[in-house]
Amino acid sequence: RELGNVLDCLRTIYAALDLEAFPRQVVAGLRRVVSAPFGSFNEIDRGATRIRYVVEPVEATVPHLELAVREYQHEQPVVANYLRTGDGSPRKLSDFLSIQKLHRLGIYNENYRRTGVEYQMTFMVKSLQRPAAPTIAIALDRGRREMDFSEHDRFMLTLLRPHVMTAY
């Protein structure tokens, strides 16, 4: 069953015909392999301090969230780690912060709390054609009623990450 989900995910990722469809298809495919009620594809343009994001499923989108995301993006520990180290492998919020410390951050109160995110696993996608492209972060999210992501979840995303980069 798990192998079938991985193959289905790969078909979904590689079937995206354009960059408009790609974010939603990638997140939907990854959610078939790693259970998550929702996820997002985030393009972070540091120079212009803006973020463009796509949430899958679309019903999970929270209106006017982009303003809070922009203001508090410096508090996002996975993105900060990537910008500091260049390591874009899958990371959990809990790799960097306890739940108590997370709850004290502005990004939690203005973003994660509003969207119902308690646990998140994020990895970065590098463009193989454009070295100066925006930073792309793909995040899978779980709420309070779920459990944090497992090491098996991280392993699966680590395996799929090169395929996501190739397809992109």
Summary of the structure (lengths in Angstrom):
residues: 168
radius of gyration: 14.9
end to end distance: 26.0
largest distance: 43.3
contacts: 495
relative contact order: 0.18
helix: 50%
strand: 19%
